[in-house]
Amino acid sequence: MNTEPDHYLDLLSKCLTASLYDESAWRIMERPRIGNLTWRRPGKFVRTLIKLWTHSAVERRSKMIVERRPFDPVARGSGRDWPLFGYTMVGHRRLENVRFCVEDILKNNIPGDLIETGVWRGGTAIFMRAILKCHGVTDRTVWLADSFEGMPKPNTAVHGSDAGDDLSHVSYLRVSLEQVKANLARFGLLDDRVRFLKGWFRDTLPGAPIEHLAILRLDADLYDSTMDALRALCHRVSPGGYVIVDDYQSWRSCRKAVMDFRAERGIDAEIKMIDQDGAYWQVPAVSRHAPAEARSTE
């Protein structure tokens, strides 16, 4: 038995999650303010920096303040911390789920491409492309859909579940398309089997040139973003394919969008938990993802 792909993908998972470096556990302290401190015990040096630097000054000088803390393998394994560096926040268990789903659709010849909606630095998509490459797959595309400008402001007036979840100001979450491409290139995985959809999901996904999907992975966080991706893409997932929801338990707005969508479309496939946050379901052989009016004409 050839174990080289297993060793490669295991090492890649550790690299993408930055689990090889203790320093990756250090936390970026976003938006330092005097009147809205978010740290429990800021030291004298940090307090001095806060007084001297406003957020705009820190950003303008390309500097950041970090809090040193010990590496927690349990938190990193379950995607419960944000790595200072690394290429994904999802942790080992959700990457293991990605591998399981991708290898299952390959084993069972489920037709379609793979997409992640909300990619941050591109780490999970890098992992998807690496799995396909390990299996010598050349006829499937990995799609990366993102604004590549950070998160949108939540529509709290309509969706109360988004209240308190405005991260549109967090520069740490803004990763450009050029940087994501560079990240893929660093792993030798930027090729014609990788394509990008830049913009807000409501604008890019409905008309995306994707006929069939075998994997739909959602990392959209907010209600509208999650619903936009589901409405535009879920009916394209082939029977036997998978829908993966990264934030199912960690973002109540995401979970509500998923539940509302499934009720709207009459989807009753079992939702399985990956870890304490992520979840997924497999599209049944007779798909119920299409709108009712579409199913009635079949």
N, C-alpha and C positions, 0 to 999 in steps of 0.2 A: 504494500500500500504506500502510495506517495504522500508523505506528510508535509512536503514543502509548502503547498498552498495554505495548510493549517498554520504552520509557523509564520508564514508571511502575513496572513490576515490577523493573527493574534498580535504580532508585533505592530502591525499597522494600526490596530485598534488602540493599543497602548500609546502609540505616537499621536494619533489624531485626538485622543482625549488628554494628552499631555500627562499621562500617568507615570512617565519615566522620570519626572523632575519634581522634587519637593517644592521648588519655588513656584510651580504652577498653581499652588493652592493660595498664594497671596491674592488679596482681594483689592480690586481697583475701587477707590473711594470717589464715586461720581459726584459732580456738582457740589464742590465744597462751598458751604455758606456759613456765615456767622450766626444767622438767626434761625437756621433750620438744620441743626446738627443731627446726623443720623448714626453717629458712632457712640457706642456705650462708654468707652473710656479713652477718648482722644488724648494722646500725650502732649507734652509741652511743645515739642517740635511741630507736631501736626497743627496744634492750635495757632502757633505762630504763622505757619504757612497759610492757614485759612484767613488770618487777618491780613496777610500781605497780598494774597492772590485771590481775585474773584474767579469764578468759573471761566469767564471769557478769557481772562488773562492766562489761566492755565492752559486752556485749549489753544490759544494763539501762540503760546510758546512751545507747543507740542510736548507738554509735560503732564505727568499724572502722579497722583498720590496713591500709594498702595499700603495696605495693612498686612503685615507679616502674620501668617498663621500656619500651623502644622498641616501637612498633607493628610487628608482623611480618605483612605482607600474605599471605605464604605460609601461615603458621599459621592466620590468620583465614579464609583461603579454604578451607582443608580442615578447619576446625572443631577445630583442635588447641589452642586456648587458650580460656579462659573470659572473655568480655568483662566489664569492670567494670560497664558499663551496656550497654543493648541488650536485645533481646527473644528472642534465640535463640543457642545455642552451636554450631549445626550447621555454620556456615560457608557460603560461596557455592556450592560444588560440590554439597552435599547439597540446598540450596534449588533449584539448577538441576535436580536430579533430580526433586524434587517437581513443579516446573513441567512437566517432560517427561512424567511419569506422568499428571498431571492433564489436560494438554492431549491426551494420547493417548487417555485414556478418553472424553473429550468428543468427539474426532474420530471415534471408532469406536462411539459410543453404548453404551458399557459401563454397564449399570445399577448404581446403588448410591450410597450416601453415602460420605463421607470421614471417617476417624477418625485421631487421633493418641493413642496411649496413653503418657502421660508428656509433659507439655507445658511444664514450667518456667514461663517468663513468657508463653507462648502464641505466640511468634514464628512458628513454623512453621505453626501453625493460622491465624494471621493471614494468612500468605502464601497458604495454600490458599484461604481465603475471598476474598482479593483476586483470585486467578486466576479463580475462578468469577464474581466480579462483573465482571471485565473482559470475560468472554465472555457476559455477560448471562444467566447460569444462575440460575434461580429455583426449581428443583425438586430440588435436592440440599442436604443438610445436612452441615455440618462439625461433628463431635463432638470434644470435648476431654475425655479421661478422665485423671484424676489424683487422687491423695490430696489435693492442694492443702495438704499438711502436711509435705512433704519425703519423703525416701526411707525405706522400711521397713528394719528390721534384717535382714540376710541370714541365712538358715537354714544356717549353716555346718556344723551337725551332720549335716545330710542332704546338702548340696551343697558339697563341698570346694572346688569351683571358685569359690565366692563368698568364700573366705578372703581377708582383706585388703581387701575392698571395702565395708566398712561406712562409709557416708557419712550415716547417719541423724542424726548430730549436727550436720551442716553447715547452719547457718542460711541461708547463701547460696542453698541449694537449696530452701528453703521459701518458696513463693509462694502466697498465699491465693487462693481463688476470686474474691473481690472484686477483688483486684489484677489478676488475669488478665482479668476482665470490663472493668475500667477500661482496660487496655492495648488491648483490641479496640476499645473506644469511642473511644480517642484517634485511631485510624485510620478512624473512621466505619464500622467493620465488625461492630459488635455489633448483630445483628438476629435475626429469628426463624429464620434459616437457620443459626444457631449454637446448639448445645446442649451441656450439660455433664453429665458423670458423675463425681460426687464420691465418693471412697472408694477402698479397696484394690481392685485389679482382681478378685481372687477373689470379692468381694462384689457389684461393680457390673456387670461385663461379661457374665456368663452370662445374666442376665435383661434386658440392655439392649434397649430397644425399637427394634432395628435389624434390618430384614429382609434387606437386601442392602448390601454394601459394594463400591465400586469401588477404593478405596484404603485399605489398612490400613498405617499407619506406626507402627512400634514404637520407642519410646525408653524402654525399661523397665530396662535395665542388668543387673539381677540375674536369676538362674536362675528362681526362682519367679514373679517378676513377668512375665518374658518368656513363660514357659510358660502362665501363667494367661491372658494376652492371646491367645496363639496358639490355645489350646484353646477359648476362648470365641468367637473371632471369625473364625479363618482359614477355616472352612467356609462363612462368609457372603460371602466375596469372590467376586464373579462371575467366570466365565471371561473372560479378557482383562484382568481387573483386576490390581492390583499389591500385593505385600507388600514393604514397605521396612523394613529393620532398621538403625537408626541406629548401634548399638554392636557390629555383627557382629564386627569385628576388635579393637576397643579393650577390650572386656570379655569375657574368656574364658568367664565364666558365661553371658553372653548367647549367645555362639556355641554353647556346648554345649547350651543349651536349644533353640536353633534346629535343630541337627543331630539331637538326640534326638526332637524333634517331627516333623521331616521323615521320619525313619526309622520312627517310630511310625505315621505316616499314609501311608507309601509315596509321599512327594512327591519327584519327581526333576526338577522344573523347574530349569533352569540358574540358579545364583546368580551374579549379575553384581556386580562391585565398582563402587562410585560413586567412592570415593577410597580412602585407605589404611585407612579404618575402616568406612564405611557400605556396605551391600550391598542388593540387591533381587532379586526374581524376579517373573515374570509368570505368573499362573495360566493354564494351558493351556486350550484350547477344551473339552476333556473334563477337567473338574476332578477332581483326586485329593485334594482337601483334606478331604473328608468322611470320617468314621470308616468303617472297613471294613464294619461292620455296616449302616451307612446306605447305602453304595454297593451292597451286595448286594440291597437291596430295590427299587432303582430299575428 
